[in-house]
Each structure stands twice: as structure tokens, then as C-alpha cells.
Amino acid sequence: SMAAAEPAARKRRPKGHFAAAAGRAKRPRGGGRQLEAGMRGILITCNMNERKCVGEAYSLLGEYGDLLYGPEQFSDHEERLSGSEREEDEDDVEAALKKEVGQIRASTEQKLRRFQSVESGANNVVFIRTRGIEPENLVHHILKDMHATKKKKTRVILRMLPISGTCKAFMEDMKKYTETFFEPWFKAPNKGTFQIVYKARNNSHMSREEVIKELAGIVGSLNPENKVDLNNPQYTIVVEIIKNVCCLSVVRDYVLFRKYNLQEVVKSNKEDTQQNPSSLTEDQNSKVVKPETEEEEKSSKEVKQENK
């Protein structure tokens, strides 16, 4: 009978078969490129469709990256590669070798691109590593533009958070790292009102209360005039922890730009007329925007999605 034959057939598979399958399962998509300490980039949340999210991110970041920093410069290795493929009268071995070297070069360059998606370590989160640009300025610029034009530019991207620094997600590492990281905004003579927003995914060893308390203490020690403001702070310290990596940034206009949510920022809101986005030079308008109530916040789709 078929049923009896099945176990026998299974036994005959080569010994390495299962080991290979297990290895494949563990290896993340993207050839082992994953979020780790020492990276900068942009953390993007989406609903379910991560591949479409990466596509949208490349297109949006590419558009604004070119605008702010000029078109990306690639070296001519890639063009030369297609050229060498056309010279068919070459000795085959030499041609094959040349092509291989070209491909290795091209793949190295791929890694040095301005925007490169890496494995984030969490569902519904896409991480785009950046090179040679300031994620905070770029993302603020995108949100400011979308807030002004009310033009919806994405369908699956929800929030887009710049990540200007990453360290290991352990209290000692985070304290040591943020003492320096926070200086540009909070070290005397610099100062500002601030809040800390915290989110952890696939991590159970950090305590939200402890992190917020410690980081607020560091901000206070850099300048006692730094004050907490939960309604409309000048600066929002974003702490996003995924597994054992802590992602950090300090952003402006977090309330005005609807928690950096690309879907929400293009909707018309009464409060928008009362407030202008901060530019890097002018002090932020200090009119208060009504904070979201707990209930509104809980009912927002993204929160539901993330808690699933």
C-alpha cells in the first residue's frame, strides 16, 4: 500500500537533505544582510506586504534622495560588464572569468548603494540601510512635503522612521551610546523639550519603564534645562528595539506629522492650520496640538497590526 511505502521512501533521502533544508530556513532573505549595531537607515512599518513595501520605499527614497543629494553616482563597472558580454570572439574562458570578476564587483557596489534593504528581524518591518546621507533630514523633508501637498504617495508604507544610530539592546550599551548620540540636540548650550517613544519587537529582556527612565536621565544630565513635554515636544526620541538591536533617532514635528505616518500625514486636519513644520533654523512654533487619547491610539489600525 502507498502508506506503507512512504516511510521507506523518506528514509532513502540523502543524509544531508534535512540539514540543508534547515540551513535554508534559518538564512534570512537578502543573503545574510541584516539589521545590526552600527547601521543607519530608515525603519518602515507596513501591513503584510513587505515586498511591495520595499519597492515603494526604494521609489520614494530614490525620488527624494535625488532631489536632496543629486542623482546617485554609480561607477561604470556595470556598463562595462554588459560590454564584455558582447565581445563573443574572445577566448571563452577569459570571457567567463572577466564576467565573473565584473559580477563580483557589481555585487560589491550593490552593497554600497545609497539605499539598501536589509532583513529587519521583525514581521511588517522593513529596514533600508542608508549610506552618505542624513536619514533624519531626508525623512523630515519627505513628511514636510507630503504634509504640505497632501499627495498620497504610498499604499502599503505606514510609518517611516529615520534611524541615525544603532547599538546593542542592553542597558549598558544604550547608556554609553546615547551619552554621545544625544549631544547635538541636548548638550548645553543646546536644549529642548522632549518625549521618548518606545517600541520593542521580538525582545523580552528590556523593560520599557527602565529604558525611558535611564534615557530621560541622560538627557537631563546633558543639560538640566531639557524638559519633558508629552503634548508637543520640540524633539521626539524614537527608540525602536528589534531582537538585540536598539535603533535610535531624534525627530522634529512628531505630533504635527502624525507620528511620521505617511497615510495619516496626507489627510486634512484642523490642527494643521495652527502649526508650521520646524525648519532646521527657526524655533518650533509652540502652539499645542491636542494629544491623541489612549482610545484613539489603540483603535488605530497600525497598532492592531503590530500587536498581532
MARTORLUM-609189 format. One line per 4 residues: number of its first residue (from 1); for each residue x, y, z of N, C-alpha, C. Coordinates in steps of 0.05 Angstrom, whole numbers, plus 5000, padded with zeros to 4 digits. Layout:
// residues N
NUM	X/Y/Z/X/Y/Z/X/Y/Z  ...
//
This chain:
// residues 308
1	5017/4976/5000/5000/5000/5000/5017/5025/5000  5006/5047/4990/5021/5072/4989/5031/5081/5016  5014/5079/5036/5021/5089/5063/5046/5074/5074  5047/5048/5069/5070/5033/5079/5095/5040/5064
5	5092/5047/5038/5116/5053/5022/5128/5081/5030  5111/5098/5040/5120/5125/5045/5144/5127/5064  5143/5116/5088/5166/5118/5106/5192/5108/5094  5190/5086/5078/5214/5075/5066/5226/5096/5046
9	5208/5108/5031/5218/5128/5011/5231/5151/5026  5220/5158/5048/5231/5181/5063/5259/5175/5073  5262/5150/5082/5288/5142/5093/5311/5144/5072  5303/5140/5046/5324/5139/5026/5335/5167/5019
13	5323/5188/5029/5334/5214/5022/5362/5216/5033  5380/5230/5018/5408/5232/5027/5409/5246/5054  5429/5238/5069/5432/5247/5097/5432/5278/5099  5446/5290/5080/5448/5320/5082/5423/5335/5076
17	5403/5322/5066/5379/5335/5056/5366/5353/5077  5361/5342/5101/5347/5357/5122/5364/5380/5133  5390/5374/5136/5409/5394/5146/5408/5418/5127  5409/5412/5101/5409/5434/5081/5384/5450/5083
21	5361/5436/5086/5335/5450/5087/5335/5467/5112  5345/5457/5134/5345/5473/5159/5362/5497/5156  5385/5494/5143/5403/5517/5138/5389/5538/5121  5374/5529/5101/5360/5548/5084/5339/5563/5099
25	5325/5549/5117/5304/5562/5132/5315/5584/5150  5338/5578/5162/5350/5597/5181/5361/5622/5168  5371/5618/5143/5385/5640/5130/5364/5661/5122  5367/5686/5130/5346/5706/5124/5347/5713/5094
29	5324/5723/5084/5324/5733/5056/5344/5755/5055  5356/5759/5031/5375/5781/5028/5403/5773/5035  5408/5747/5033/5436/5737/5034/5451/5745/5059  5437/5743/5082/5451/5748/5107/5456/5777/5114
33	5446/5795/5097/5448/5823/5104/5426/5829/5123  5433/5835/5148/5411/5841/5167/5418/5864/5185  5397/5874/5198/5400/5897/5215/5419/5891/5238  5439/5908/5243/5457/5903/5265/5467/5930/5276
37	5481/5928/5299/5492/5952/5311/5511/5965/5292  5511/5992/5291/5530/6006/5274/5518/6015/5248  5492/6008/5243/5480/6017/5218/5464/6042/5221  5460/6056/5199/5440/6078/5199/5420/6072/5177
41	5397/6084/5179/5378/6078/5158/5350/6087/5164  5330/6074/5153/5303/6082/5156/5286/6057/5162  5272/6058/5184/5255/6036/5192/5226/6042/5183  5215/6023/5169/5189/6027/5156/5169/6005/5165
45	5146/6014/5174/5126/5993/5181/5105/5992/5159  5094/5968/5155/5075/5964/5133/5055/5944/5142  5034/5940/5125/5014/5920/5130/5018/5896/5112  5029/5875/5123/5031/5849/5109/5050/5848/5086
49	5048/5867/5067/5062/5863/5042/5090/5875/5042  5109/5860/5053/5136/5871/5056/5150/5876/5029  5145/5858/5010/5159/5862/4984/5150/5887/4970  5124/5892/4971/5113/5916/4959/5123/5941/4974
53	5126/5937/5000/5136/5959/5017/5164/5967/5010  5181/5947/5005/5209/5953/4997/5209/5967/4970  5192/5959/4952/5190/5972/4926/5182/6001/4929  5161/6006/4945/5152/6034/4950/5174/6050/4963
57	5188/6038/4981/5209/6052/4996/5232/6061/4977  5241/6042/4960/5262/6049/4941/5253/6072/4923  5228/6071/4914/5219/6091/4895/5216/6118/4908  5205/6119/4932/5202/6144/4947/5229/6156/4956
61	5246/6139/4967/5272/6148/4976/5289/6156/4953  5287/6141/4931/5302/6148/4907/5294/6176/4897  5268/6181/4895/5258/6206/4885/5269/6230/4902  5266/6228/4929/5274/6250/4946/5304/6250/4950
65	5317/6227/4949/5346/6226/4952/5359/6241/4929  5349/6237/4904/5360/6251/4881/5355/6281/4883  5332/6288/4893/5325/6316/4897/5344/6330/4916  5349/6317/4939/5365/6330/4960/5395/6327/4957
69	5403/6304/4946/5432/6298/4945/5442/6295/4917  5425/6299/4896/5434/6295/4869/5432/6266/4862  5432/6260/4835/5429/6232/4827/5452/6215/4838  5446/6190/4843/5466/6172/4855/5488/6167/4834
73	5513/6167/4842/5535/6162/4823/5542/6132/4825  5539/6118/4802/5549/6091/4801/5575/6091/4785  5593/6074/4791/5617/6073/4774/5609/6058/4749  5627/6057/4729/5619/6046/4704/5623/6016/4702
77	5629/6002/4724/5633/5973/4723/5609/5959/4710  5586/5969/4717/5562/5955/4708/5559/5957/4678  5564/5982/4667/5562/5985/4639/5584/5968/4625  5608/5967/4637/5629/5952/4624/5623/5923/4623
81	5608/5914/4644/5601/5886/4645/5585/5878/4621  5564/5894/4614/5548/5886/4591/5565/5889/4565  5584/5907/4565/5601/5909/4541/5618/5884/4537  5629/5873/4559/5647/5850/4555/5631/5825/4546
85	5605/5825/4552/5589/5802/4544/5585/5801/4514  5587/5825/4501/5582/5826/4473/5606/5817/4456  5630/5819/4467/5654/5811/4451/5656/5781/4451  5641/5768/4432/5639/5739/4432/5663/5725/4421
89	5680/5740/4406/5703/5727/4393/5726/5722/4413  5722/5732/4437/5743/5728/4458/5745/5698/4465  5768/5691/4475/5771/5663/4486/5749/5659/4508  5734/5638/4506/5712/5634/4524/5720/5635/4554
93	5742/5622/4560/5750/5620/4588/5755/5648/4599  5770/5663/4583/5777/5690/4592/5751/5707/4595  5733/5704/4576/5708/5719/4577/5692/5712/4602  5691/5686/4608/5676/5677/4632/5688/5689/4657
97	5715/5689/4658/5729/5699/4681/5723/5729/4685  5726/5743/4662/5721/5772/4663/5693/5778/4673  5674/5762/4663/5646/5766/4670/5643/5762/4700  5656/5741/4710/5653/5734/4739/5664/5757/4756
101	5688/5766/4748/5700/5788/4763/5682/5812/4763  5670/5818/4740/5652/5840/4737/5628/5837/4755  5618/5813/4757/5594/5808/4774/5601/5811/4803  5625/5802/4811/5633/5805/4839/5635/5835/4845
105	5647/5850/4827/5649/5879/4830/5621/5892/4833  5604/5884/4814/5577/5896/4814/5563/5890/4840  5566/5865/4850/5551/5858/4874/5563/5873/4899  5589/5879/4898/5601/5894/4919/5590/5923/4918
109	5587/5933/4894/5576/5960/4892/5548/5962/4901  5533/5940/4895/5505/5939/4904/5504/5945/4934  5523/5934/4948/5523/5937/4977/5530/5966/4985  5542/5981/4967/5550/6008/4975/5530/6029/4964
113	5507/6019/4955/5487/6038/4945/5477/6056/4968  5464/6078/4959/5453/6097/4978/5431/6084/4996  5414/6068/4983/5393/6054/4998/5394/6024/4993  5394/6009/5014/5396/5980/5012/5379/5967/5033
117	5359/5951/5023/5342/5937/5042/5357/5915/5056  5355/5913/5082/5366/5891/5097/5344/5878/5114  5349/5854/5122/5330/5839/5138/5326/5852/5165  5301/5859/5173/5297/5875/5197/5296/5857/5222
121	5288/5832/5219/5285/5815/5243/5257/5816/5255  5238/5830/5242/5210/5830/5252/5191/5831/5229  5167/5819/5233/5147/5820/5212/5136/5848/5209  5128/5854/5184/5116/5880/5178/5134/5904/5184
125	5160/5898/5185/5180/5919/5188/5201/5916/5166  5206/5937/5152/5227/5937/5131/5248/5957/5140  5274/5949/5137/5295/5967/5144/5312/5973/5119  5314/5999/5112/5330/6007/5090/5356/6020/5100
129	5378/6007/5096/5403/6018/5105/5411/6042/5087  5421/6063/5098/5429/6086/5082/5459/6091/5083  5470/6102/5062/5498/6110/5062/5502/6138/5052  5518/6154/5066/5525/6180/5056/5503/6201/5057
133	5482/6195/5073/5461/6215/5075/5452/6216/5105  5437/6237/5111/5426/6240/5139/5397/6231/5139  5392/6207/5151/5365/6197/5150/5344/6217/5162  5352/6230/5184/5332/6249/5197/5324/6271/5178
137	5343/6283/5164/5336/6305/5146/5320/6295/5122  5328/6272/5111/5314/6262/5088/5284/6256/5095  5280/6241/5117/5253/6233/5124/5236/6258/5132  5248/6277/5146/5234/6301/5153/5225/6316/5128
141	5243/6317/5109/5237/6330/5083/5213/6317/5069  5213/6290/5068/5192/6275/5055/5165/6281/5069  5165/6280/5096/5140/6284/5110/5130/6313/5108  5149/6332/5108/5142/6360/5105/5128/6365/5079
145	5139/6352/5058/5128/6355/5031/5100/6343/5029  5098/6318/5040/5072/6305/5038/5051/6319/5056  5060/6330/5078/5042/6345/5096/5032/6370/5082  5049/6383/5066/5042/6408/5052/5024/6402/5028
149	5031/6382/5012/5017/6377/4987/4992/6360/4991  4992/6344/5012/4970/6325/5017/4968/6305/4994  4990/6300/4981/4991/6280/4959/4999/6253/4970  4981/6233/4967/4986/6206/4977/5006/6193/4958
153	5029/6184/4968/5049/6173/4950/5054/6144/4954  5043/6132/4975/5048/6104/4980/5022/6090/4989  5022/6064/4985/4998/6049/4992/5002/6030/5016  5026/6017/5017/5029/5998/5038/5048/6008/5061
157	5063/6030/5055/5080/6040/5077/5062/6055/5097  5066/6048/5123/5051/6063/5144/5069/6085/5155  5088/6077/5172/5106/6097/5184/5134/6094/5173  5148/6117/5173/5175/6118/5162/5192/6132/5183
161	5208/6117/5198/5224/6129/5219/5253/6129/5213  5266/6153/5213/5295/6153/5208/5309/6140/5232  5331/6126/5226/5347/6113/5248/5375/6123/5244  5384/6141/5261/5410/6154/5258/5432/6139/5272
165	5424/6120/5289/5444/6104/5303/5433/6078/5313  5449/6058/5314/5440/6032/5326/5462/6022/5344  5454/6010/5366/5473/5997/5385/5460/5971/5395  5474/5957/5411/5463/5932/5422/5441/5939/5442
169	5420/5923/5443/5397/5928/5460/5402/5918/5488  5422/5928/5502/5427/5922/5530/5431/5949/5544  5421/5951/5568/5421/5977/5582/5448/5991/5582  5469/5975/5588/5496/5987/5590/5504/5999/5563
173	5500/5984/5541/5507/5993/5515/5491/6019/5508  5465/6018/5514/5448/6041/5507/5456/6066/5522  5463/6063/5548/5471/6086/5564/5496/6098/5552  5516/6081/5547/5541/6090/5537/5538/6104/5510
177	5522/6092/5493/5518/6102/5466/5504/6129/5465  5482/6130/5481/5465/6155/5479/5479/6179/5493  5497/6174/5511/5511/6197/5524/5524/6215/5502  5534/6202/5481/5546/6217/5459/5525/6223/5438
181	5509/6203/5432/5489/6206/5410/5471/6230/5414  5462/6235/5439/5443/6256/5444/5455/6284/5444  5482/6286/5444/5495/6312/5448/5486/6334/5429  5484/6329/5402/5477/6351/5384/5451/6365/5390
185	5432/6351/5403/5406/6364/5409/5405/6374/5438  5418/6359/5456/5412/6364/5484/5435/6373/5502  5460/6372/5491/5482/6380/5508/5484/6410/5509  5486/6422/5533/5488/6451/5536/5510/6461/5518
189	5506/6484/5504/5484/6502/5506/5458/6493/5492  5459/6471/5477/5434/6461/5464/5415/6451/5484  5389/6455/5478/5369/6445/5496/5342/6444/5482  5323/6429/5493/5297/6428/5480/5277/6413/5498
193	5251/6416/5491/5232/6399/5504/5231/6372/5489  5226/6351/5503/5228/6325/5491/5208/6305/5502  5203/6283/5486/5189/6260/5496/5204/6236/5486  5200/6213/5498/5213/6188/5489/5191/6169/5480
197	5192/6159/5456/5172/6138/5448/5187/6112/5444  5175/6090/5454/5190/6065/5456/5173/6042/5444  5186/6026/5428/5172/6002/5418/5193/5980/5416  5185/5956/5426/5203/5933/5424/5189/5911/5409
201	5204/5897/5392/5193/5874/5377/5212/5851/5381  5201/5827/5384/5218/5803/5387/5240/5806/5408  5233/5820/5429/5252/5824/5451/5237/5825/5477  5245/5808/5496/5230/5808/5521/5248/5816/5545
205	5274/5821/5540/5292/5826/5563/5294/5855/5571  5284/5874/5554/5286/5902/5561/5260/5911/5575  5262/5929/5594/5238/5939/5607/5234/5968/5597  5210/5972/5586/5203/5998/5575/5207/6021/5595
209	5197/6017/5619/5199/6037/5640/5229/6044/5646  5245/6023/5648/5273/6027/5655/5287/6042/5633  5282/6034/5608/5295/6048/5586/5288/6078/5585  5262/6083/5588/5253/6111/5587/5265/6127/5610
213	5266/6115/5633/5277/6129/5657/5307/6135/5653  5322/6115/5644/5351/6118/5641/5357/6139/5619  5343/6137/5596/5349/6155/5574/5341/6184/5581  5318/6187/5595/5310/6214/5604/5331/6225/5623
217	5342/6208/5640/5363/6216/5659/5387/6227/5644  5395/6213/5622/5418/6221/5607/5413/6248/5594  5389/6252/5582/5382/6278/5570/5384/6300/5591  5373/6294/5615/5374/6314/5637/5403/6321/5645
221	5420/6300/5645/5448/6305/5654/5463/6321/5633  5455/6321/5608/5469/6336/5587/5463/6366/5589  5439/6372/5599/5431/6400/5605/5406/6399/5621  5407/6409/5646/5384/6408/5664/5360/6423/5653
225	5364/6440/5633/5342/6456/5621/5326/6440/5601  5335/6416/5594/5318/6398/5577/5294/6389/5593  5270/6395/5583/5246/6387/5598/5228/6369/5582  5215/6351/5596/5196/6332/5584/5171/6347/5576
229	5161/6342/5551/5135/6353/5543/5121/6332/5526  5099/6321/5536/5086/6299/5522/5065/6309/5502  5058/6335/5503/5038/6345/5485/5049/6353/5458  5069/6370/5459/5081/6379/5433/5110/6385/5437
233	5127/6365/5441/5155/6369/5445/5169/6379/5420  5191/6393/5424/5208/6400/5400/5220/6375/5389  5229/6357/5406/5243/6333/5397/5229/6308/5408  5227/6288/5391/5218/6262/5400/5241/6243/5397
237	5248/6230/5419/5269/6209/5418/5255/6183/5411  5262/6172/5388/5250/6147/5379/5268/6124/5386  5257/6105/5402/5272/6081/5410/5257/6057/5399  5269/6044/5379/5257/6020/5367/5275/5997/5371
241	5266/5977/5386/5283/5954/5391/5273/5930/5376  5291/5917/5361/5284/5892/5347/5304/5872/5355  5295/5850/5367/5313/5829/5377/5334/5842/5395  5360/5840/5387/5380/5851/5405/5393/5876/5393
245	5378/5891/5376/5388/5916/5365/5370/5939/5373  5383/5960/5383/5367/5984/5391/5372/6005/5369  5350/6014/5357/5351/6035/5336/5342/6062/5348  5357/6083/5342/5352/6109/5355/5350/6132/5335
249	5334/6151/5341/5336/6177/5327/5322/6198/5344  5328/6223/5336/5315/6246/5349/5301/6261/5327  5274/6262/5328/5260/6275/5306/5244/6299/5314  5239/6317/5295/5223/6341/5299/5195/6336/5288
253	5176/6352/5297/5149/6351/5286/5135/6324/5287  5140/6309/5308/5129/6282/5310/5099/6283/5313  5089/6303/5328/5060/6305/5332/5047/6316/5307  5058/6338/5296/5048/6350/5272/5047/6330/5248
257	5068/6314/5246/5069/6295/5224/5057/6268/5231  5039/6268/5250/5023/6244/5257/5040/6220/5262  5060/6223/5280/5078/6201/5287/5093/6190/5263  5098/6208/5244/5113/6200/5219/5098/6178/5204
261	5072/6181/5203/5055/6161/5189/5047/6173/5162  5057/6161/5140/5053/6171/5113/5024/6171/5104  5008/6153/5116/4979/6152/5109/4964/6174/5123  4972/6180/5148/4957/6200/5163/4965/6229/5156
265	4990/6233/5148/5000/6260/5145/4988/6273/5120  4977/6257/5101/4965/6269/5078/4935/6275/5081  4924/6267/5104/4896/6273/5110/4894/6302/5119  4871/6315/5113/4868/6342/5122/4860/6343/5152
269	4873/6359/5167/4867/6361/5196/4864/6391/5203  4845/6396/5221/4840/6423/5231/4865/6435/5242  4880/6418/5257/4904/6429/5272/4925/6438/5253  4925/6428/5228/4947/6435/5211/4950/6465/5206
273	4928/6479/5207/4929/6508/5201/4943/6523/5224  4943/6511/5248/4954/6525/5271/4984/6522/5273  4996/6505/5257/5024/6499/5262/5040/6496/5237  5065/6506/5237/5082/6502/5214/5104/6483/5222
277	5113/6466/5203/5135/6448/5210/5160/6464/5217  5176/6453/5235/5200/6467/5242/5220/6465/5219  5234/6486/5214/5256/6483/5195/5281/6480/5213  5303/6473/5202/5327/6469/5218/5335/6494/5233
281	5328/6518/5221/5337/6542/5234/5317/6554/5253  5291/6555/5244/5273/6570/5262/5264/6553/5285  5258/6566/5308/5248/6552/5331/5220/6541/5325  5214/6519/5336/5188/6507/5330/5166/6524/5341
285	5145/6527/5326/5121/6540/5336/5111/6526/5361  5105/6541/5382/5100/6527/5407/5070/6524/5413  5053/6528/5392/5025/6522/5397/5020/6493/5401  5002/6486/5420/4999/6459/5428/4978/6444/5410
289	4985/6421/5401/4966/6404/5387/4955/6384/5406  4929/6380/5405/4917/6362/5424/4928/6334/5421  4938/6322/5442/4950/6295/5440/4928/6275/5434  4935/6253/5421/4916/6231/5417/4908/6219/5443
293	4883/6212/5446/4875/6198/5470/4884/6169/5468  4886/6156/5491/4893/6127/5491/4875/6112/5472  4849/6118/5474/4829/6103/5459/4834/6106/5429  4837/6131/5419/4842/6135/5391/4867/6120/5382
297	4887/6121/5400/4912/6109/5393/4909/6079/5390  4894/6067/5409/4890/6038/5408/4875/6030/5384  4856/6047/5375/4839/6039/5353/4853/6042/5327  4876/6055/5326/4889/6060/5300/4898/6033/5289
301	4894/6030/5264/4899/6004/5250/4927/5993/5255  4946/6011/5254/4974/6002/5255/4980/5989/5282  4970/6000/5303/4975/5988/5329/4964/5960/5330  4939/5957/5320/4928/5930/5319/4945/5911/5304
305	4954/5921/5281/4970/5904/5263/4996/5895/5277  5009/5914/5291/5034/5908/5304/5032/5890/5328  5008/5891/5340/5005/5874/5364/4997/5845/5357  4990/5841/5332/4981/5814/5324/5002/5794/5330
//
